Structures are given as structure tokens and as C-alpha cells.
Amino acid sequence: MRRARFPDLVSGVRMNSKPFLVFSMLLGLLAGPLVARAQTHAAPDADKPTIVLVHGAFEDGSAWQHVISKLQHDRYDVVAVQAPLTSLAADVQATRRVLDAMPGPVVLVGHSYGGAVITDAAAGDQRVKSLVYIAAFAPESREVITAYGDKYPTPLGSALKTDKAGYVSVDPARFHDLFAKDVSTAQARIAAATQKPILGAAFGDAVVEAGWKSVPTWYLVTLEDQALHPDLQRFYADRMKAKTTEIRASHLVIVSHANAVARLIEEAARP
């Protein structure tokens, strides 16, 4: 069977004809956005470590979406763990399953409760090159997650609701003020409506071994946090001897200041 050639496809238009020039211009207009899109969504750089993100309580992996977009733009391979939020052990196991699938070095990042998860998950894993805590818990070995809750209380405690099955969530009417003050009202309402409850007993779990003792560590302190006291964050950062940055942000800093969070992660990812 005879194959169609280019002249057949354009109905015999000659190379020097006006219709051909119009056709060429159209091809150029179509190709431009395609090239720009390819450059924007370039493949991950194989020489860079993979970024593994662990969300906190009342969230799921999608909470990282703006941070992920920035990291992917900068050619990092990124994976967001979907933690079950049923116990610290179960969440650590979910994170280690992701780590086990990584062929090379990893930067492990935790927000809020996710900090306790990465603390335990990183212990003894040679693939973890650095740990990044974003307004996060950072317990010592065999230390309960909420060990310092009485010493560093926050207003969020009065807004927590527990259902009949023991799962805890934030009162949607107070979510914006206490969890996401610097996020737009519309975004905060969506976050409140889609929040993922955590089994309350998980907050009483203890870390088995603190991975931060043997891994370089970064910490982002959120100065306007109503969920995890800034002074407790500083205590964790000082105890770990973390490279510490402070920012005027709410607890949901991974949404309100996604670019700053991504920059800190990239700093931890550099050789």
C-alpha cells in the first residue's frame, strides 16, 4: 500500500506558496507552548536525591502539593507518603515501605506529627542523607510524641474533637484561625473539609530510635504557630543541633509559604 507523503497531506501545497507559509506559522505557534511545557516539566535529575515527604495529623499527602510543584520544577524526584494515621508504628511502616523502594539517597521531610514519623523511620537507614523538620515534633528515643504538651500548651488543644472511634480532628469552625491563619479563607475551608483524622492514641506513642542522632538535620520554626508552640520547636531544633530557620507563618506553612519550605528542603538536598 502506498504511504502518504508530506505533499499529499497538505494537498499539494508548494513550499513557496502563501498557504504553506500559513501552515508553517501554525506549526510554530503550536510547537512553542509544547517546548515551553517540556522545559517546565523537565525529567528529574538523576544526580539529585529523592525527596520523601511525610504529612502530619489532620492532613494527607496532598497537603504538600505546592511544595511538590516547586521541587519538581527544580528537577527533584518527589514522593509523598500517605500515612494511615492509626499509630506511630503504622505510619513509620508506611514511610519505610516508600524508603525501601528508593534506589539512591533520600531527603526525608516531616511536617508536624510527621516529624515523629521521620525520626523513627530514618533510624539505621543509610539511604537517608538528611532530615528536614517543618514545624514538627522531633522526639528523643523512647520519648512520647506529646511529652512536652503540658509545658508548651497551644490554643489548638481546645479545638480538637474526638469521635466515638477515638479519631481526632480539628473543629472546622476554628481550623482557619488556629491551624492555617495565613492561608486564604477559601483554601483553609477546603483543608478543614478534607482533613484526615488521626487516631488519638497515636499521640501517646513513643519513638523507638531517634534517627536525627546520626543524620544531618534542618528545622523550620513557625513563629505564629497556634498548634505547635514556637518555643517547643526551638527546643527540638536546639536539641538536635539542627540548621534552623525561623519564619513568620502559621502551622500550615507548607501551604502558605511553600516556596520557602521548598528552598529549605533543597538546601538539605545539596551535596
C-alpha positions in Angstrom: 0.0 0.0 0.0 1.3 3.5 -1.0 2.2 5.7 2.0 1.1 9.3 2.1 3.9 11.7 1.8 4.1 15.2 3.2 2.9 16.9 0.0 -0.1 14.6 -0.1 -1.0 15.6 3.5 -1.1 19.3 2.6 -3.0 18.8 -0.6 0.0 19.5 -2.8 0.8 22.9 -1.4 4.1 24.2 -2.8 6.9 25.2 -0.5 6.9 28.8 -1.7 3.1 29.3 -1.6 1.2 31.5 0.8 -0.9 28.6 2.2 2.3 26.8 3.1 3.6 29.8 4.9 0.4 30.0 6.9 0.7 26.3 7.7 4.3 26.7 8.8 3.3 29.6 11.1 0.5 27.5 12.7 3.1 24.7 13.3 5.3 27.2 15.0 2.5 28.5 17.2 1.6 25.0 18.3 5.2 24.0 18.9 6.1 27.0 21.1 3.8 26.0 24.0 4.9 22.4 23.7 8.6 23.3 24.0 7.9 25.6 26.9 5.9 22.9 28.7 8.7 20.3 28.2 11.2 22.7 29.7 8.9 23.5 32.7 8.3 19.8 33.4 11.8 18.5 32.8 12.6 15.0 33.9 14.1 14.6 37.4 17.9 15.0 37.7 19.2 11.5 38.5 22.1 13.1 40.4 19.8 14.6 42.9 18.4 12.8 45.9 14.8 11.8 46.0 12.6 13.9 48.3 10.2 11.9 50.5 7.5 14.0 52.2 5.6 12.8 55.3 2.4 14.8 56.2 1.1 15.5 59.7 -2.1 14.9 61.6 -5.3 16.2 60.0 -3.6 16.1 56.6 -2.8 13.7 53.8 -0.1 13.7 51.1 -1.9 16.3 49.0 -1.1 19.0 51.6 2.3 19.1 50.1 1.1 19.9 46.6 2.6 23.4 46.3 5.9 22.2 47.7 5.9 19.3 45.3 5.3 21.6 42.3 8.3 23.7 43.2 10.6 20.7 43.8 9.5 19.1 40.6 10.1 22.3 38.7 13.7 22.2 40.1 14.1 18.6 38.8 13.7 16.7 42.0 12.0 13.3 42.1 9.4 13.6 44.9 7.2 11.0 46.7 4.6 11.9 49.3 3.8 9.2 51.8 0.2 8.5 52.5 0.3 7.7 56.3 -2.7 5.9 57.8 -2.6 8.0 61.0 -3.6 5.0 63.0 -0.4 4.6 65.1 3.1 5.8 65.0 4.3 2.3 64.2 1.9 2.0 61.3 2.9 5.4 59.9 6.6 4.6 60.3 6.0 1.3 58.4 4.2 3.2 55.6 7.2 5.5 55.3 9.8 2.7 55.4 7.9 1.0 52.5 8.5 4.1 50.4 12.1 4.3 51.5 12.7 0.7 50.6 11.6 1.4 47.0 14.3 4.2 46.6 17.4 3.1 44.7 19.5 6.1 45.9 19.9 8.8 48.6 16.8 10.4 50.1 16.0 13.6 51.9 13.2 12.8 54.4 10.9 15.6 55.3 8.2 15.7 58.0 5.5 18.3 58.9 4.0 18.4 62.4 3.3 14.9 63.6 5.2 13.7 60.5 8.4 14.8 62.3 7.9 12.0 64.8 7.4 9.6 61.9 10.6 10.6 60.1 12.6 10.5 63.3 11.8 6.8 63.7 11.8 5.9 60.0 15.3 7.3 59.4 17.0 5.3 62.2 19.5 2.9 60.7 18.6 3.7 57.1 21.8 4.6 55.2 19.8 6.0 52.2 18.6 9.0 54.3 21.2 11.7 53.7 19.3 14.4 55.7 16.2 15.1 57.7 14.0 18.2 57.4 11.5 19.2 60.1 8.8 21.6 59.2 7.1 22.9 62.4 7.4 19.3 63.5 7.7 17.1 66.5 11.2 15.6 67.0 11.2 13.2 69.9 14.1 11.6 71.5 14.5 7.8 71.6 11.7 6.2 73.7 10.1 9.6 74.2 6.3 10.0 73.8 5.3 12.4 71.0 3.4 14.8 73.3 5.9 14.6 76.2 6.1 18.4 76.3 2.5 19.2 75.7 1.8 20.5 79.3 4.9 22.6 79.3 4.2 24.2 75.9 0.4 24.3 75.5 -1.2 25.9 72.4 -4.8 27.1 71.6 -5.3 24.2 69.2 -5.9 21.8 72.1 -9.2 23.4 72.8 -10.4 22.9 69.2 -9.8 19.2 68.9 -12.8 16.9 68.6 -12.8 13.2 69.2 -15.3 10.9 67.6 -16.8 7.6 69.0 -14.0 5.6 67.4 -11.3 7.7 69.0 -10.2 9.6 65.9 -9.3 13.3 66.5 -9.9 16.2 64.1 -9.9 20.0 64.3 -13.2 21.9 64.7 -13.7 23.2 61.1 -15.1 26.5 62.6 -11.7 27.1 64.2 -9.4 25.5 61.7 -8.5 28.7 59.9 -7.6 30.7 63.0 -5.7 28.0 64.8 -4.1 25.9 62.1 -3.9 28.0 58.9 -4.2 31.7 59.8 -2.0 32.9 56.9 -3.8 30.7 54.3 -6.7 32.2 52.3 -10.1 31.6 53.8 -11.1 29.6 50.7 -8.1 27.3 51.0 -8.5 26.9 54.7 -12.1 25.9 54.3 -11.1 23.2 51.8 -8.3 22.0 54.1 -10.8 21.8 57.0 -13.3 19.9 55.0 -10.8 17.4 53.7 -8.8 16.9 56.9 -7.8 13.4 57.7 -8.5 12.5 61.4 -5.8 10.8 63.4 -6.4 8.0 66.0 -5.9 9.9 69.3 -3.9 7.1 70.8 -1.1 7.8 68.3 -0.1 11.0 70.1 0.8 8.8 73.1 3.1 6.6 71.1 6.9 6.8 71.6 9.7 6.8 69.1 11.8 3.7 69.2 15.1 5.2 68.0 15.8 8.8 67.0 17.3 8.9 63.6 18.4 12.6 63.9 21.2 11.5 66.1 23.2 10.2 63.2 21.8 12.3 60.2 22.3 16.0 59.3 19.2 17.9 60.3 17.3 21.1 59.3 14.4 22.7 61.1 11.9 25.4 60.1 10.4 27.2 63.1 7.0 28.8 62.5 6.7 31.9 64.7 3.0 32.4 64.5 2.1 28.8 65.1 -1.0 28.1 67.3 -0.7 24.3 67.0 2.9 23.5 67.9 4.5 26.1 70.2 7.4 28.0 68.6 9.4 27.6 71.8 8.9 23.9 71.7 10.0 23.9 68.1 13.2 25.8 69.1 13.8 23.2 71.9 13.6 20.4 69.3 15.9 22.2 66.9 18.5 23.0 69.6 18.5 19.5 71.0 19.1 18.1 67.5 21.7 20.8 66.7 19.7 21.4 63.5 20.4 24.1 61.0 17.5 26.3 62.0 15.4 28.9 60.1 12.6 30.9 61.5 9.6 32.3 59.5 6.5 34.3 60.4 3.9 31.7 59.5 1.1 29.6 60.8 1.3 25.8 61.3 0.2 25.2 57.8 3.4 26.7 56.4 3.7 24.0 53.7 0.7 25.8 52.0 1.2 29.4 53.0 5.0 29.6 52.4 5.5 26.6 50.0 8.5 28.3 48.2 10.3 28.9 51.5 9.7 25.3 52.5 11.0 24.0 49.2 14.1 26.2 49.4 15.0 24.7 52.8 14.5 21.2 51.5 16.7 21.9 48.5 19.4 23.3 50.9 19.3 20.0 52.8 19.5 18.1 49.4 22.7 19.7 48.2 25.9 17.7 48.4 
